Amino acid sequence: MKHKRLIVGAGLLGLIILIAGWTLYGRNNHSNSEIVLLGNVDVRQVDLAFKVPGRLAAMNFEEGDAVQTGDIVASLEKPDFEDERALAEANVIAQSSLLNKLESGARPEEIEQARAAVASRQAAFTLAQSTLTRMERLAETDAASHQLHEEAQAKRDEAAAALRTAQEGLAIAETGGRAEDIAAARAALAASEANYRLAERRLADADVKAPSDGVILTRVRERGAIVNAGETIYTLSLISPVWVRTYASEPDLGRIQPGMMAEVRTDSGGVYKGQVGFISPVAEFTPKTVETRELRTALVYRVRIIVDNPDGGLRQGMPVTVTLEAMHSS
């Protein structure tokens, strides 16, 4: 009986040793091909805000609502922005008309009118000159007073000045605006057009659009509130991609590199594909002045895994298991 018990005991012991050896072999073989890391999900967030101040006219989503890229999540009251654009547009039209007038010069009718004015002033000057000549002759024989002579001279000078003015007006009408005036008008038109584009952008900025697909995490402001530029009104949690923050020990660093494919598993059974995006060059824990070999190998380095999250199953802070196909260090 004792002999049988010894045989059975020896057999059980051998079986245990065999199982333990096989398990140890499997673990060693598995560890040579894969690296298993534990980590947590980091979901990126975006604070949404207006680029311009104003009064909130609409808040279109609630906390927990899903939004898509380009969705208008909030809007400001727009009458003020529309009036700014209309004023800028009117200035552009006015400046454009002025430039066209200077570049085109006077119309034919205006040129003919200027020529008629010159002819009229020329006739008046000729008459005044004749009157002055006659008065000078009469004054020499004392047939006319010196006062009449002086009055005739003044009228002649006045007629000459009027003639010069008419001649200058005709020259301007025939040659058009000066180059300096045209350049100034062009600059004024460019400034008006810039103001119009600015007014257009301000009107467009009265809407806040979702920069990417996501879920509204927090709703900070309500309709009717006056908000400043840059003031957060929503916090958006991005759906994809998300990050997994994990840590690798120093001995594993030689087998991990950016771009490596990764498999991310959740405790609920979800499986997601990703890749290594970042490996920190700095250890997370500072070693002591005197360190042992065990302490050196206990240092860890932060690793970021970029994961596709098409179904939105990965949530902020969720614990996950990351499996990497390790490289064999030479």
C-alpha positions as CSV (number, residue, x, y, z in Angstrom):
1,M,0.0,0.0,0.0
2,K,2.8,2.3,0.9
3,H,4.5,1.5,-2.3
4,K,1.5,2.4,-4.3
5,R,1.2,5.7,-2.5
6,L,4.8,6.5,-3.2
7,I,4.3,5.8,-6.9
8,V,1.1,7.9,-7.1
9,G,2.9,10.7,-5.2
10,A,5.9,10.6,-7.5
11,G,3.6,10.7,-10.5
12,L,1.7,13.7,-9.2
13,L,4.9,15.5,-8.4
14,G,6.2,14.8,-11.9
15,L,3.0,16.0,-13.4
16,I,3.2,19.2,-11.4
17,I,6.8,19.8,-12.4
18,L,5.9,19.2,-16.0
19,I,3.0,21.7,-15.9
20,A,5.1,24.3,-14.1
21,G,7.9,23.8,-16.7
22,W,5.5,24.1,-19.6
23,T,3.9,27.2,-18.1
24,L,7.2,28.8,-17.4
25,Y,8.3,28.0,-21.0
26,G,5.1,29.5,-22.4
27,R,5.5,32.6,-20.3
28,N,9.1,33.1,-21.4
29,N,8.2,32.4,-25.0
30,H,5.2,34.8,-24.8
31,S,7.3,37.5,-23.2
32,N,9.8,37.3,-26.0
33,S,7.2,38.1,-28.6
34,E,4.8,40.4,-26.8
35,I,4.8,43.2,-24.3
36,V,1.7,43.7,-22.2
37,L,1.2,47.0,-20.6
38,L,-1.6,48.4,-18.4
39,G,-2.9,51.9,-18.9
40,N,-5.8,54.3,-18.8
41,V,-7.7,56.1,-21.6
42,D,-7.1,59.9,-22.1
43,V,-9.8,61.5,-24.2
44,R,-8.8,64.8,-25.7
45,Q,-11.0,67.8,-25.0
46,V,-11.6,71.1,-26.8
47,D,-12.9,74.3,-25.1
48,L,-15.3,76.0,-27.7
49,A,-15.5,79.8,-27.7
50,F,-16.4,82.7,-29.9
51,K,-13.8,84.9,-31.6
52,V,-16.0,87.9,-31.2
53,P,-18.0,89.2,-28.2
54,G,-21.8,89.4,-28.2
55,R,-25.1,88.1,-26.7
56,L,-25.9,84.4,-27.0
57,A,-28.8,83.8,-29.4
58,A,-28.8,80.0,-29.4
59,M,-27.2,77.1,-27.6
60,N,-28.0,74.1,-29.8
61,F,-26.7,71.1,-27.8
62,E,-27.0,69.7,-24.3
63,E,-24.5,67.8,-22.3
64,G,-24.0,64.3,-23.6
65,D,-25.2,65.2,-27.2
66,A,-23.1,63.9,-30.0
67,V,-21.9,66.4,-32.6
68,Q,-20.3,66.1,-36.0
69,T,-17.6,68.2,-37.6
70,G,-19.1,71.5,-38.8
71,D,-22.2,71.4,-36.7
72,I,-23.2,74.9,-35.4
73,V,-23.2,74.4,-31.7
74,A,-23.9,78.1,-30.7
75,S,-24.7,81.5,-32.2
76,L,-24.6,85.1,-31.3
77,E,-27.2,87.8,-32.1
78,K,-26.3,88.9,-35.6
79,P,-28.0,92.3,-36.4
80,D,-24.9,94.3,-35.2
81,F,-22.6,92.2,-37.4
82,E,-24.9,92.5,-40.4
83,D,-25.0,96.3,-40.0
84,E,-21.2,96.4,-39.9
85,R,-21.0,94.4,-43.1
86,A,-23.6,96.6,-44.8
87,L,-21.7,99.8,-43.8
88,A,-18.4,98.3,-45.1
89,E,-20.0,97.3,-48.4
90,A,-21.4,100.8,-48.9
91,N,-17.9,102.3,-48.3
92,V,-16.5,99.9,-50.9
93,I,-19.1,101.0,-53.5
94,A,-18.4,104.7,-52.8
95,Q,-14.6,104.4,-53.0
96,S,-14.9,102.3,-56.2
97,S,-17.1,105.0,-57.8
98,L,-14.6,107.7,-56.9
99,L,-11.7,105.7,-58.4
100,N,-13.6,105.0,-61.6
101,K,-14.4,108.8,-61.9
102,L,-10.7,109.7,-61.5
103,E,-9.5,107.1,-63.9
104,S,-12.2,107.8,-66.5
105,G,-11.9,111.5,-66.4
106,A,-14.7,114.0,-67.3
107,R,-17.6,113.1,-69.5
108,P,-17.8,114.7,-73.0
109,E,-20.6,116.9,-71.9
110,E,-18.5,118.2,-69.0
111,I,-15.6,118.9,-71.3
112,E,-17.9,120.9,-73.6
113,Q,-19.3,122.8,-70.7
114,A,-15.7,123.6,-69.6
115,R,-14.9,124.9,-73.1
116,A,-17.9,127.0,-73.1
117,A,-16.9,128.5,-69.8
118,V,-13.5,129.3,-71.2
119,A,-15.0,131.0,-74.3
120,S,-17.3,133.1,-72.1
121,R,-14.5,134.1,-69.8
122,Q,-12.3,134.9,-72.9
123,A,-15.1,137.2,-74.2
124,A,-15.4,139.0,-70.9
125,F,-11.6,139.5,-70.7
126,T,-11.5,140.9,-74.3
127,L,-14.3,143.4,-73.4
128,A,-12.6,144.4,-70.2
129,Q,-9.3,144.9,-72.0
130,S,-10.9,147.1,-74.7
131,T,-12.6,149.2,-72.0
132,L,-9.3,149.6,-70.2
133,T,-7.5,150.7,-73.4
134,R,-10.2,153.3,-74.1
135,M,-10.2,154.7,-70.6
136,E,-6.4,155.0,-70.7
137,R,-6.7,157.2,-73.9
138,L,-9.4,159.3,-72.3
139,A,-7.4,159.7,-69.1
140,E,-4.4,161.0,-71.1
141,T,-6.6,163.9,-72.5
142,D,-8.3,164.4,-69.2
143,A,-11.6,163.4,-70.9
144,A,-12.1,160.7,-68.2
145,S,-11.3,160.6,-64.6
146,H,-8.5,158.5,-63.1
147,Q,-11.1,156.7,-61.0
148,L,-12.9,155.4,-64.1
149,H,-9.5,154.3,-65.4
150,E,-8.7,152.4,-62.2
151,E,-12.1,150.7,-62.2
152,A,-11.6,149.6,-65.8
153,Q,-8.2,148.2,-64.9
154,A,-9.7,146.3,-61.9
155,K,-12.4,144.7,-64.1
156,R,-9.8,143.7,-66.6
157,D,-7.7,142.0,-63.9
158,E,-10.9,140.2,-62.6
159,A,-11.8,139.0,-66.0
160,A,-8.2,137.7,-66.5
161,A,-8.4,135.7,-63.3
162,A,-11.7,134.2,-64.2
163,L,-10.3,133.2,-67.6
164,R,-7.3,131.5,-66.0
165,T,-9.7,129.5,-63.7
166,A,-11.8,128.4,-66.6
167,Q,-8.7,127.4,-68.6
168,E,-7.4,125.2,-65.7
169,G,-10.8,123.6,-65.3
170,L,-10.8,122.7,-69.0
171,A,-7.3,121.2,-68.7
172,I,-8.4,119.0,-65.8
173,A,-11.5,117.9,-67.6
174,E,-9.5,117.0,-70.7
175,T,-6.6,115.2,-69.0
176,G,-8.4,113.5,-66.1
177,G,-7.3,113.1,-62.4
178,R,-3.7,113.4,-61.3
179,A,-1.7,110.2,-60.7
180,E,-1.4,111.1,-57.0
181,D,-5.2,111.4,-56.7
182,I,-5.7,108.1,-58.4
183,A,-3.2,106.4,-56.2
184,A,-4.8,107.8,-53.1
185,A,-8.2,106.6,-54.3
186,R,-6.9,103.1,-55.0
187,A,-5.5,102.9,-51.4
188,A,-8.8,104.1,-50.0
189,L,-10.6,101.4,-52.0
190,A,-8.2,98.7,-50.7
191,A,-8.8,99.8,-47.1
192,S,-12.5,99.7,-47.6
193,E,-12.3,96.2,-49.1
194,A,-10.2,95.0,-46.2
195,N,-12.8,96.4,-43.8
196,Y,-15.5,94.6,-45.7
197,R,-13.6,91.2,-45.4
198,L,-13.2,91.8,-41.7
199,A,-16.9,92.5,-41.3
200,E,-17.6,89.2,-43.2
201,R,-15.3,87.2,-40.9
202,R,-16.9,88.8,-37.8
203,L,-20.3,87.8,-39.1
204,A,-19.1,84.3,-39.8
205,D,-17.5,84.1,-36.3
206,A,-20.9,84.8,-34.7
207,D,-21.4,81.0,-35.1
208,V,-19.3,78.4,-33.3
209,K,-18.8,75.1,-35.2
210,A,-17.6,71.8,-33.9
211,P,-14.0,71.3,-35.0
212,S,-14.4,67.5,-35.1
213,D,-16.8,64.7,-34.1
214,G,-17.3,64.4,-30.4
215,V,-19.6,64.5,-27.4
216,I,-20.6,67.6,-25.4
217,L,-19.0,67.2,-22.1
218,T,-20.1,70.4,-20.4
219,R,-22.4,73.3,-21.3
220,V,-21.0,76.4,-19.6
221,R,-23.2,79.3,-20.7
222,E,-26.9,79.8,-21.5
223,R,-28.9,81.7,-24.1
224,G,-29.2,85.4,-23.5
225,A,-25.8,85.7,-21.7
226,I,-23.3,88.2,-22.9
227,V,-20.0,86.5,-23.6
228,N,-16.5,87.8,-24.3
229,A,-14.2,86.6,-27.1
230,G,-12.4,83.5,-26.0
231,E,-14.8,82.7,-23.2
232,T,-15.6,79.0,-23.0
233,I,-19.3,78.1,-23.8
234,Y,-18.9,74.3,-24.3
235,T,-16.3,71.6,-23.6
236,L,-16.2,69.0,-26.4
237,S,-14.8,65.5,-25.8
238,L,-13.3,64.2,-29.0
239,I,-14.4,60.7,-30.0
240,S,-11.5,59.6,-32.2
241,P,-8.6,59.2,-32.0
242,V,-8.1,58.9,-28.3
243,W,-4.9,58.3,-26.3
244,V,-4.0,55.6,-23.9
245,R,-1.4,56.6,-21.2
246,T,0.7,53.7,-20.1
247,Y,4.2,53.0,-18.8
248,A,7.0,50.7,-19.9
249,S,10.0,49.6,-17.8
250,E,13.5,50.4,-18.9
251,P,14.4,46.9,-20.1
252,D,11.4,47.0,-22.5
253,L,12.3,50.3,-24.1
254,G,14.7,48.7,-26.6
255,R,11.8,46.6,-28.0
256,I,9.4,49.5,-28.4
257,Q,9.4,52.2,-31.0
258,P,7.0,54.9,-32.3
259,G,4.6,53.5,-35.0
260,M,4.4,50.0,-33.6
261,M,1.0,48.5,-33.9
262,A,-0.9,47.9,-30.6
263,E,-4.0,46.1,-29.5
264,V,-6.0,47.7,-26.8
265,R,-8.5,45.6,-24.7
266,T,-11.1,46.8,-22.2
267,D,-12.3,44.9,-19.2
268,S,-15.7,44.6,-20.9
269,G,-14.2,42.8,-23.9
270,G,-13.8,45.6,-26.4
271,V,-10.9,45.4,-28.7
272,Y,-9.4,48.4,-30.5
273,K,-6.4,49.0,-32.9
274,G,-3.8,51.6,-32.3
275,Q,-0.1,52.4,-32.5
276,V,2.6,53.8,-30.4
277,G,2.7,57.6,-30.8
278,F,5.1,58.8,-28.2
279,I,7.7,57.5,-25.8
280,S,9.0,59.8,-23.1
281,P,12.7,60.3,-23.0
282,V,12.6,61.0,-19.2
283,A,12.0,58.5,-16.5
284,E,8.9,59.2,-14.3
285,F,10.7,58.5,-11.1
286,T,14.0,60.1,-10.1
287,P,16.6,57.5,-8.8
288,K,18.3,58.0,-5.6
289,T,22.0,58.9,-5.3
290,V,22.9,55.3,-4.5
291,E,20.7,52.9,-6.5
292,T,20.6,49.1,-6.7
293,R,20.2,47.1,-9.8
294,E,16.7,46.3,-8.8
295,L,15.8,50.0,-8.4
296,R,17.3,50.9,-11.8
297,T,15.1,48.3,-13.6
298,A,12.0,49.6,-11.6
299,L,12.1,52.9,-13.4
300,V,9.3,53.5,-15.9
301,Y,8.8,55.7,-19.0
302,R,5.5,57.1,-20.2
303,V,4.2,55.7,-23.5
304,R,1.3,57.2,-25.5
305,I,-0.8,54.9,-27.6
306,I,-3.0,56.5,-30.3
307,V,-6.2,54.4,-30.6
308,D,-9.0,54.5,-33.1
309,N,-12.4,54.8,-31.3
310,P,-15.0,54.3,-34.0
311,D,-17.8,53.2,-31.7
312,G,-17.0,55.6,-28.9
313,G,-16.5,52.8,-26.4
314,L,-13.3,54.2,-24.9
315,R,-14.1,56.7,-22.2
316,Q,-12.0,59.1,-20.1
317,G,-10.0,57.2,-17.4
318,M,-11.1,53.7,-18.5
319,P,-8.5,51.1,-17.6
320,V,-7.2,49.1,-20.6
321,T,-4.7,46.4,-21.4
322,V,-2.2,47.2,-24.2
323,T,-0.4,44.4,-26.1
324,L,2.5,45.3,-28.3
325,E,4.3,43.0,-30.8
326,A,7.8,43.5,-29.4
327,M,10.9,44.0,-31.4
328,H,13.9,41.8,-30.6
329,S,16.7,44.0,-29.4
330,S,20.1,43.2,-30.9
